[in-house]
Amino acid sequence: MPHAQPAGAHTVRRHNTGLVLGAIAEAGAVSRATVAAHTGLTKATVSSVVEAMIAADLVAETGQEQRSGRGRRGTELTLSPHGMHGLGVEIGVDYLATCLVDLTGEVRKRRIRGGDNRNRSVASVLGRLTTLTRTALADAQALGVPIGGLGLAVPGLVEPAAGVLRTAPNLGWREVDLDGELRARLDLADRPLLLGNEANFAALAELWSADDLPNFICVSGEIGIGAGIIIDSGLFEGVRGFSGEIGHLAIDPNGPRCSCGAHGCLEQLASVESILRAVGLWSAGAVDPTSVEALLDRLRAAHPATVQAVNEAGHWLGIALAGVVNVLDVPTIILGGRYATLQPWLADPITEELATRVLSATWHPVRVLASTVGPYAAVRGAATAVVRAIRTDPASFVPTLVSQLAADSPR
C-alpha cells in the first residue's frame, strides 16, 4: 500500500498563493499584516506572494490602510480589476450570450444575441457561438485584460469532466463533445473550459451575489425550466451532476407531449413560452422581449385572461416545487430568468400550493423571492465560476507565480 508523501516546496508555494489571494478576495481591501494574521503565514511569505501577484496583475495596491488606532498603517491590497478575467458563454434555447467578469466579480461586458436555436444544427449554433465568443475575446483585448478561462452554460444534462453534453431536449441535441467542438473552432490554447448546466450556473450566481442565502432552489424560467439547488452554500449536483431537471417532472400525465418524449412535463404547463401561448403573445420561436413586456403590461392592467394564465402556471410550479421542498427541506425559492419579472404575479399561487402541500409549511413557510442577479444569471455565473477558480488556485492560471516565488526564496 503506497504511503502519502509530504508536500514539496512547489506544492506548498502553490497552496500559499491561493490562501493569500483568497484572503484578499474575502476582505475586499486588506494589508499584508492582516493577511498574515488571517492565514497564519509569516509576514515574509505573504510579502513574497503579494509581490508576485502584483507583478502578475492579480493584486493591486490602493493606498494606505483605512483603520483606527495607533501604529503604522500598512498599504491596502485589493484584487486587481485589470487582471485576469473570466469569460462566460451561454447557449440558450432562444439566445446566445457572453459575459466578461473581472477578479472582483464585476461584469465588464455582456452581449446577447437572440434567435431560436431549436431548428438549427449543432454546427450552425456553434458557428454563431464562435463568432460571438470571438467578439467577446476582442472586447477583452480592447479592455487590455487577459482571459483566464471560459465557462460554458448549456440547457441540458452535462458531464463536466468529459466536456460532453449528454442531452438537451429543447435543442434536440444528444452526445455533443462541446469541449472538443469549441476548442476546434477557437484558439483557447491551454485555457480551461468549465462546462455546466445553465440552471446550476444561475443558482451559483445567486449564491455568490447574496450574503444570507445558504439554502435555496433557483428556478429559471424561459422556454424550458431548470433548477439549481444550493445546500449549505454549495451546489447540489447529484451523483452524476444531473440534478435540477425540474422542467421534466411529470405533473399531468395526460398533458401535452414534451420535447423529452414524456407527457405533461412541468415546462409544457408553466414555462414562459406556455404562458405567452396561452394569452396569444407567442409569435416566434423565441421569448421575444417585446412579447414579455406586453405580457407585463397586461398583468399591470389586471387583464383577466392574462392574470388567469399566470395563476395557472404558478399553480403547476407550486405543485412541482412542493414535491422538491418535501424531499430537500429548503426554505427559499428564487425565481430566475423571465420568472423574476413575473414574480409579483407568480408568488401568490406558488405560495398557496407550497402552504398546502409542504408538510412543514405550518411551522416553516417557504419564501418565494425574485432573482437579484437578473435574467442572464447563467452566463454571469459561468464567467464567475472561472474567476473563483482563479482566486482558489491562481498558480494554475499563472504558472510564473510559483517560479517567481522559488526564485525569491532564500537558498
Backbone torsions as a table, in degrees:
resi	resn	phi	psi	omega
1	MET	NA	124.0	-177.3
2	PRO	-68.6	144.6	179.0
3	HIS	-94.3	147.3	176.2
4	ALA	-63.2	140.2	-179.0
5	GLN	-101.3	145.5	177.2
6	PRO	-65.2	151.6	179.7
7	ALA	-69.0	134.8	177.5
8	GLY	-80.8	172.8	-177.7
9	ALA	-60.6	-38.5	-179.6
10	HIS	-62.5	-44.1	179.9
11	THR	-64.4	-41.5	180.0
12	VAL	-63.8	-44.3	179.8
13	ARG	-64.0	-40.6	178.8
14	ARG	-63.0	-42.5	177.8
15	HIS	-61.6	-41.8	-177.6
16	ASN	-65.0	-34.4	178.9
17	THR	-62.9	-41.7	178.1
18	GLY	-67.8	-37.6	179.7
19	LEU	-62.7	-45.4	-178.4
20	VAL	-69.7	-47.0	-179.0
21	LEU	-64.5	-36.5	177.5
22	GLY	-63.5	-39.5	179.2
23	ALA	-65.6	-39.9	178.5
24	ILE	-67.4	-41.5	179.2
25	ALA	-62.8	-40.9	-178.2
26	GLU	-68.8	-38.1	-176.7
27	ALA	-80.3	-29.3	-177.2
28	GLY	87.8	-50.5	176.7
29	ALA	-150.8	125.8	-170.6
30	VAL	-160.1	154.2	178.9
31	SER	-89.9	166.1	177.2
32	ARG	-60.5	-42.2	-178.7
33	ALA	-62.3	-40.2	179.2
34	THR	-68.1	-38.4	176.2
35	VAL	-60.2	-43.7	179.1
36	ALA	-61.0	-42.4	-180.0
37	ALA	-65.0	-38.5	-176.8
38	HIS	-76.7	-31.1	-175.8
39	THR	-96.3	-20.8	-175.7
40	GLY	83.7	2.8	177.0
41	LEU	-81.0	157.7	177.1
42	THR	-70.6	155.4	178.6
43	LYS	-61.0	-35.6	179.7
44	ALA	-65.4	-41.5	178.8
45	THR	-64.6	-44.9	179.9
46	VAL	-61.0	-44.6	-179.9
47	SER	-60.9	-41.2	179.5
48	SER	-64.2	-44.9	179.5
49	VAL	-64.6	-43.8	-178.3
50	VAL	-62.5	-42.3	-179.8
51	GLU	-62.2	-40.0	177.7
52	ALA	-65.3	-36.6	179.8
53	MET	-73.5	-32.9	174.2
54	ILE	-64.4	-43.0	178.6
55	ALA	-62.5	-32.0	179.3
56	ALA	-87.5	2.1	-179.7
57	ASP	61.0	34.7	172.2
58	LEU	-94.1	-27.5	-177.6
59	VAL	-128.8	146.8	178.5
60	ALA	-129.5	146.9	172.4
61	GLU	-90.9	130.4	-174.4
62	THR	-117.2	8.3	179.1
63	GLY	122.6	-169.5	-175.5
64	GLN	-72.3	141.3	179.5
65	GLU	-59.2	136.4	179.1
66	GLN	-95.7	105.7	177.0
67	ARG	-158.7	161.8	177.9
68	SER	-96.6	171.5	177.1
69	GLY	98.0	173.4	-178.7
70	ARG	-81.9	172.9	176.4
71	GLY	99.4	160.0	-179.2
72	ARG	-70.5	133.1	178.8
73	ARG	-86.7	136.5	179.7
74	GLY	-83.4	175.4	176.4
75	THR	-85.1	132.3	-176.6
76	GLU	-77.9	137.2	179.2
77	LEU	-114.6	140.5	174.3
78	THR	-137.7	166.6	170.4
79	LEU	-66.1	142.3	-178.6
80	SER	-81.1	121.1	176.6
81	PRO	-71.9	-10.1	-179.4
82	HIS	-101.5	2.9	-178.1
83	GLY	-84.7	-157.5	-175.1
84	MET	-59.6	136.6	179.7
85	HIS	-112.1	158.5	169.5
86	GLY	-99.9	140.4	177.0
87	LEU	-112.1	117.6	174.9
88	GLY	-95.2	140.1	178.5
89	VAL	-132.9	135.1	-179.1
90	GLU	-130.7	135.3	169.3
91	ILE	-102.8	103.4	175.0
92	GLY	-93.4	166.1	178.3
93	VAL	-64.3	-35.2	-177.0
94	ASP	-127.5	21.5	174.9
95	TYR	-165.2	165.2	169.1
96	LEU	-122.2	150.3	-177.0
97	ALA	-148.0	151.0	170.2
98	THR	-133.1	156.2	-178.2
99	CYS	-153.2	129.9	175.4
100	LEU	-102.4	127.4	-179.7
101	VAL	-127.0	133.3	-179.5
102	ASP	-86.2	179.3	-175.4
103	LEU	-62.8	-23.7	179.1
104	THR	-82.7	-7.9	-178.7
105	GLY	95.6	3.8	-179.5
106	GLU	-84.0	140.1	176.3
107	VAL	-77.0	124.9	179.5
108	ARG	-98.2	-32.1	-179.0
109	LYS	-160.4	138.0	177.4
110	ARG	-138.4	139.6	178.4
111	ARG	-130.9	136.8	179.0
112	ILE	-125.2	133.7	175.5
113	ARG	-126.4	110.2	179.8
114	GLY	-73.9	162.6	178.5
115	GLY	145.8	136.1	-178.6
116	ASP	-71.6	120.2	180.0
117	ASN	-96.6	0.5	-175.8
118	ARG	-72.7	-27.3	-177.8
119	ASN	-102.6	16.2	-178.7
120	ARG	-111.7	150.3	176.7
121	SER	-73.7	163.7	176.0
122	VAL	-56.9	-44.8	-178.2
123	ALA	-61.8	-39.9	-179.2
124	SER	-65.8	-46.6	-178.7
125	VAL	-65.9	-44.0	-179.6
126	LEU	-68.0	-28.4	174.4
127	GLY	-64.4	-45.5	177.4
128	ARG	-65.7	-39.3	179.3
129	LEU	-64.8	-38.3	178.5
130	THR	-61.4	-43.4	178.5
131	THR	-61.8	-44.6	-179.6
132	LEU	-66.4	-38.3	179.6
133	THR	-66.8	-39.7	176.7
134	ARG	-62.5	-36.3	176.2
135	THR	-63.6	-40.9	178.8
136	ALA	-65.4	-39.1	176.9
137	LEU	-64.8	-35.7	175.5
138	ALA	-67.6	-36.1	175.6
139	ASP	-59.5	-44.2	179.7
140	ALA	-63.4	-40.5	178.9
141	GLN	-64.3	-39.1	178.5
142	ALA	-65.7	-33.3	177.7
143	LEU	-78.9	-12.9	-180.0
144	GLY	76.3	31.2	-177.6
145	VAL	-122.7	143.7	178.1
146	PRO	-83.4	155.3	176.7
147	ILE	-102.2	124.2	-179.1
148	GLY	-82.0	-31.8	-178.3
149	GLY	-179.1	174.7	-179.6
150	LEU	-116.9	140.4	169.4
151	GLY	-112.5	127.2	-176.6
152	LEU	-115.5	118.0	179.9
153	ALA	-102.2	131.0	-178.8
154	VAL	-137.1	153.3	-177.5
155	PRO	-91.8	79.2	-179.2
156	GLY	176.4	-169.7	178.8
157	LEU	-85.1	123.3	-178.5
158	VAL	-125.5	151.0	170.8
159	GLU	-116.4	96.4	-172.5
160	PRO	-56.6	-41.1	-176.7
161	ALA	-61.6	-34.7	179.7
162	ALA	-88.1	-14.4	-177.7
163	GLY	71.2	25.1	-172.1
164	VAL	-116.3	135.6	168.6
165	LEU	-89.6	114.2	-177.8
166	ARG	-73.8	-48.6	177.8
167	THR	-157.2	142.3	173.4
168	ALA	-134.1	88.9	-173.3
169	PRO	-54.1	-39.9	-177.4
170	ASN	-72.2	-18.1	175.1
171	LEU	-97.1	-17.7	-174.9
172	GLY	76.1	24.8	-177.4
173	TRP	-101.9	144.3	173.5
174	ARG	-143.4	139.8	173.7
175	GLU	51.8	61.2	179.0
176	VAL	-108.1	121.9	177.3
177	ASP	-80.6	84.0	-174.9
178	LEU	-67.7	-37.0	177.5
179	ASP	-60.0	-51.0	-179.1
180	GLY	-64.9	-41.4	-178.6
181	GLU	-63.1	-44.5	-178.6
182	LEU	-71.1	-38.4	179.0
183	ARG	-66.0	-29.8	177.5
184	ALA	-71.7	-24.9	-176.8
185	ARG	-97.6	-26.2	-175.1
186	LEU	-120.8	147.6	175.8
187	ASP	-86.0	83.9	-178.6
188	LEU	-90.9	-4.9	-177.6
189	ALA	52.4	-127.6	-179.7
190	ASP	-103.7	18.7	178.3
191	ARG	-64.9	137.7	177.2
192	PRO	-70.3	151.2	174.2
193	LEU	-122.9	114.2	-178.3
194	LEU	-95.9	113.0	-178.1
195	LEU	-98.7	135.5	179.3
196	GLY	-158.7	162.5	175.8
197	ASN	-68.8	140.5	-174.8
198	GLU	-63.2	-36.9	-179.9
199	ALA	-67.6	-35.2	177.1
200	ASN	-66.2	-44.2	177.9
201	PHE	-64.1	-37.3	178.0
202	ALA	-64.0	-41.9	178.6
203	ALA	-63.4	-39.9	178.2
204	LEU	-65.1	-38.4	177.1
205	ALA	-60.9	-40.4	176.7
206	GLU	-64.1	-45.5	-179.7
207	LEU	-59.2	-46.0	-175.0
208	TRP	-73.8	-15.0	179.2
209	SER	-98.4	-6.9	-177.3
210	ALA	-113.6	152.1	-179.3
211	ASP	-101.8	-19.6	-170.3
212	ASP	-134.2	33.4	178.6
213	LEU	-127.9	77.7	-178.8
214	PRO	-81.6	-14.3	-176.3
215	ASN	-139.3	116.8	179.8
216	PHE	-167.0	166.0	169.8
217	ILE	-113.8	125.4	176.8
218	CYS	-102.2	114.7	-178.1
219	VAL	-102.2	115.9	-179.5
220	SER	-99.0	124.8	-178.7
221	GLY	-115.7	122.6	174.0
222	GLU	-140.9	-124.5	170.2
223	ILE	-72.0	-40.4	173.0
224	GLY	-104.6	-177.6	177.5
225	ILE	-134.1	127.3	176.5
226	GLY	-131.8	160.6	179.5
227	ALA	-134.8	134.4	171.1
228	GLY	-106.2	133.6	-174.0
229	ILE	-111.0	121.5	179.2
230	ILE	-110.8	121.3	178.1
231	ILE	-126.6	126.3	-179.6
232	ASP	51.3	45.4	176.6
233	SER	63.0	22.8	176.2
234	GLY	-133.0	155.9	179.9
235	LEU	-79.4	125.4	174.7
236	PHE	-92.3	112.1	-173.6
237	GLU	-105.2	-8.7	-173.6
238	GLY	83.9	179.1	-175.6
239	VAL	-65.3	-42.2	-176.9
240	ARG	-110.2	7.7	179.6
241	GLY	85.5	17.9	-173.8
242	PHE	-105.3	12.2	-177.0
243	SER	-69.5	164.6	171.3
244	GLY	90.6	5.9	-178.9
245	GLU	-81.2	59.4	-176.9
246	ILE	-65.9	-26.4	-179.6
247	GLY	-63.1	-17.8	-178.9
248	HIS	-110.0	21.6	167.2
249	LEU	-72.8	131.9	179.9
250	ALA	-81.2	104.5	-177.4
251	ILE	-92.7	-35.6	179.7
252	ASP	-134.2	97.4	-176.6
253	PRO	-57.2	-20.7	178.6
254	ASN	-98.0	10.1	-176.9
255	GLY	-80.1	-174.9	-176.7
256	PRO	-64.6	155.3	179.6
257	ARG	-72.2	138.9	-177.9
258	CYS	-100.0	162.9	177.7
259	SER	-64.1	-19.6	179.0
260	CYS	-80.2	-11.5	179.3
261	GLY	107.2	-16.2	179.3
262	ALA	-86.9	177.7	178.5
263	HIS	-116.5	142.8	172.6
264	GLY	71.3	27.8	176.2
265	CYS	-66.3	152.0	-176.7
266	LEU	-53.2	-41.8	-175.0
267	GLU	-70.1	-15.8	173.4
268	GLN	-79.4	-16.1	-175.1
269	LEU	-112.0	-21.5	-171.3
270	ALA	-137.1	6.9	178.7
271	SER	-71.4	165.2	176.5
272	VAL	-62.6	-36.7	177.0
273	GLU	-60.0	-45.1	-178.3
274	SER	-64.0	-35.0	177.5
275	ILE	-66.4	-46.6	-179.7
276	LEU	-63.1	-38.4	176.8
277	ARG	-63.6	-41.7	-176.7
278	ALA	-63.3	-29.6	-176.7
279	VAL	-105.9	10.0	175.0
280	GLY	76.2	24.6	-178.7
281	LEU	-108.7	5.4	179.0
282	TRP	-91.6	115.1	-176.7
283	SER	-129.6	2.5	-178.7
284	ALA	-150.9	179.1	-178.9
285	GLY	-86.2	16.4	-178.7
286	ALA	-137.0	159.4	174.5
287	VAL	-79.3	91.3	-176.1
288	ASP	-69.8	125.3	178.1
289	PRO	-54.9	-33.3	178.2
290	THR	-64.3	-41.0	178.5
291	SER	-66.8	-39.5	178.6
292	VAL	-64.5	-40.8	178.8
293	GLU	-65.5	-37.7	176.4
294	ALA	-64.1	-38.9	176.6
295	LEU	-61.4	-45.1	179.9
296	LEU	-64.3	-39.3	177.3
297	ASP	-59.6	-42.9	179.0
298	ARG	-65.5	-39.1	179.1
299	LEU	-66.2	-40.9	177.7
300	ARG	-63.7	-31.3	178.5
301	ALA	-87.2	4.6	178.8
302	ALA	57.1	41.7	176.9
303	HIS	-63.2	118.5	-169.4
304	PRO	-54.7	-49.8	-176.3
305	ALA	-65.4	-35.5	-179.9
306	THR	-70.4	-44.6	177.5
307	VAL	-60.2	-40.9	179.1
308	GLN	-63.6	-41.1	179.7
309	ALA	-63.9	-41.7	179.0
310	VAL	-70.0	-39.1	176.5
311	ASN	-59.8	-41.5	-179.6
312	GLU	-65.7	-41.2	176.2
313	ALA	-61.7	-42.2	178.2
314	GLY	-63.1	-36.3	177.0
315	HIS	-60.1	-49.5	179.6
316	TRP	-65.2	-40.9	177.4
317	LEU	-60.6	-42.9	-179.4
318	GLY	-61.9	-40.1	178.3
319	ILE	-62.1	-47.7	-179.5
320	ALA	-63.8	-45.8	-176.8
321	LEU	-68.7	-31.5	176.8
322	ALA	-61.3	-41.7	177.5
323	GLY	-62.5	-41.2	179.7
324	VAL	-66.2	-42.8	-180.0
325	VAL	-65.1	-39.4	177.1
326	ASN	-60.9	-31.8	179.4
327	VAL	-81.5	-43.3	-170.3
328	LEU	-100.1	-18.8	179.1
329	ASP	58.5	51.1	176.1
330	VAL	-99.1	146.4	-173.5
331	PRO	-90.2	-10.5	-170.5
332	THR	-139.9	138.9	171.1
333	ILE	-112.4	128.3	174.6
334	ILE	-109.6	126.8	178.0
335	LEU	-92.5	115.8	-177.4
336	GLY	-115.1	-175.6	-175.6
337	GLY	60.2	-142.7	178.7
338	ARG	-68.2	-21.3	177.1
339	TYR	-60.3	-28.0	-177.9
340	ALA	-59.2	-40.7	-179.6
341	THR	-74.8	-21.1	179.8
342	LEU	-93.6	-0.5	-175.4
343	GLN	-54.6	-39.4	179.7
344	PRO	-59.4	-25.0	-179.0
345	TRP	-102.8	-24.6	178.8
346	LEU	-83.8	-27.8	-171.5
347	ALA	-58.8	-45.0	-175.9
348	ASP	-64.7	-51.9	179.3
349	PRO	-63.7	-34.0	175.9
350	ILE	-64.7	-47.0	-178.6
351	THR	-61.6	-38.6	178.7
352	GLU	-61.1	-43.2	179.3
353	GLU	-68.7	-39.7	177.8
354	LEU	-62.4	-42.2	-179.5
355	ALA	-63.4	-34.3	-178.2
356	THR	-81.8	-36.3	-167.7
357	ARG	-104.7	-20.2	179.3
358	VAL	-85.6	120.8	-172.2
359	LEU	-60.2	-35.0	-176.6
360	SER	-91.7	3.4	-171.9
361	ALA	-62.3	-28.9	179.1
362	THR	-58.4	-39.0	-177.5
363	TRP	-96.7	-29.8	-176.7
364	HIS	-137.3	81.2	179.7
365	PRO	-59.2	144.2	179.9
366	VAL	-88.3	129.8	178.3
367	ARG	-82.3	145.9	176.2
368	VAL	-122.9	107.3	-173.5
369	LEU	-115.1	160.6	173.7
370	ALA	-91.3	148.3	176.0
371	SER	-58.0	141.7	174.7
372	THR	-98.7	-8.0	-176.4
373	VAL	-89.2	-33.8	179.2
374	GLY	115.8	175.3	-174.1
375	PRO	-68.5	-18.0	-178.8
376	TYR	-111.2	45.4	-179.4
377	ALA	-65.8	-33.1	-174.9
378	ALA	-62.5	-46.0	-177.6
379	VAL	-70.0	-33.0	174.8
380	ARG	-67.6	-41.7	177.8
381	GLY	-62.3	-37.8	179.2
382	ALA	-63.9	-42.8	178.8
383	ALA	-67.7	-41.5	-178.5
384	THR	-68.4	-30.2	176.0
385	ALA	-60.5	-38.2	176.3
386	VAL	-65.7	-45.0	-179.7
387	VAL	-59.4	-44.5	-178.9
388	ARG	-68.2	-31.1	173.9
389	ALA	-65.6	-39.9	176.8
390	ILE	-62.9	-44.3	-178.2
391	ARG	-67.4	-29.4	179.7
392	THR	-77.1	-39.0	-175.8
393	ASP	-141.6	69.6	-175.3
394	PRO	-61.2	-27.5	-178.0
395	ALA	-67.4	-22.6	176.7
396	SER	-71.7	-25.7	-178.5
397	PHE	-98.6	-25.2	178.1
398	VAL	-128.8	81.1	-175.5
399	PRO	-57.2	-25.7	-178.6
400	THR	-67.6	-14.7	178.3
401	LEU	-58.8	-50.3	-176.2
402	VAL	-68.5	-40.3	178.9
403	SER	-65.4	-35.2	177.3
404	GLN	-64.9	-42.6	179.7
405	LEU	-65.6	-37.8	178.6
406	ALA	-63.8	-40.1	179.8
407	ALA	-65.6	-32.6	-178.2
408	ASP	-84.6	-10.1	-176.5
409	SER	-72.7	145.5	178.1
410	PRO	-65.8	143.4	-177.5
411	ARG	-102.2	NA	NA
